[in-house]
Amino acid sequence: MQVLRKAFTQQLDQSVTAFINSVDADQALIEVDIQGSIAHATMLCQQGLLTQAQAANIVSGLQTILSEYHTGAFVLNPVFEDVHMNVEKRLEQLIGQDALRLHTARSRNDQVALDLRLFVIGQIAQHKAQIAALKTAINKSAAENIDAVMPGYTHLQRAQPVLFAHAMHAFIELLARDYCRFEDLEKRVAISPLGAGAQAGTGLPIDPHLSAKLLGMQSCFNNSIDAVSDRDFAAEYLFAASMCSVHLSQMAETFVIWASREFGFITFSDAVTTASSLMPQKKNPDPVEIVRGKTGGMIGALVNILSTLKGLPLGYNRDLQETKEPVIKVSHELSGSLNVMAIAIASMSVNADVTLKAASDPDMITTDLVEYLVNKSVPFRRAHEEVSALVVFAREKAVSLSALTLIELQQFSKEYEHDALALFDPVVSVTAKTSHGSTGVAKVQAVAASHGL
Ligand code: ARG
């Protein structure tokens, strides 16, 4: 039994129905659709467009549908095209004629825009909580390994010793930006489009500001055409989610490298590693690899929505239906990724002896030698050249820099004294850093303390 076809002489073709319906995506919107309808009915009642009895009947019918959904009894039928018509039809079965008044001064165009906004608001709240939990897991790992020293890398080449905690605190910074991006986005999502109708508003005495308030939205639309066609918030959400996912992917890649036998800096517990079907010795970090693997799809969803929006003429266009699926899919994937990453980090142990050994490579102390000379008033560029010459000398002699004698050092700069030999120690190197935001031990301890762990 198809809906809304009294003015038509034919039924909608079956395969066309199968093609245009959006019940799969709408599964995720049932709760917010009902929430929006309850607010709409309440507003209609306040404005005298529904009697108290009609409104009460509608609200209680909607609540019944919500409980039916929770028990699995309310299932969307593709013949009714979308969640909106499914709810309306079920409401009519439940409460009869009063159901026919719910859609007063409303179109599915403002209704679906509202649903997607409410859905995104809920997802942002969840992502914020998950990012906070992930930050806590990272802080905890940093605090528990506050003394661990490891090589810091540029170009994936050993650069200078850093504290493991400093690297973990760097991840906190990325996530803090992701959190702020979601938070900032909230004010552009929490704008109610309800009351815009199909695109022109209505002559009926509705109060869109009241609907907005009832829904806890921060504001109400300004322009009815824009209200039904604006999906900027969804594109922005997908950007914020993609950016966050790119950060998770970078973290995942870093951990996969650190967990390799070649590095051996960290070990994931068995709770987050998987076996090989062929090689008995394997313990693979598949969960974080999948976090990395999900990112491409999220970036794809962002490109998807932007491509959909770019060709649309002003006003509601049915193409907008296609903006729901990427948002819903990404919200699910990002939640999963944030969750798994927090579990992986909580289960990760740091092999501080291995990181210290790798950080003890004397080549990484050359910058400290340069700073030693600068402290003796040698111009920086000259100090850099003198240490470069020292590096070449050691290489040609095939010895480690730390094996050179003071006399040999002094061939390259007369400023070297006995204390220069003590620089070849990664702990000395990280302790010596004092600048703002550096890996200096005191700085990193202060950051860890500011995180409350
Ligand atoms: N099912 C549509 C969607 O999900 C909303 C319906 C609007 N359809 C219309 N013909 N005005 O976006």
Boltz pocket constraint, residues with backbone or C-beta under 6 A from the ligand:
constraints:
  - pocket:
      binder: B
      contacts: [[A, 20], [A, 22], [A, 81], [A, 82], [A, 108], [A, 109], [A, 112], [A, 318], [A, 320], [A, 321]]
      max_distance: 6.0
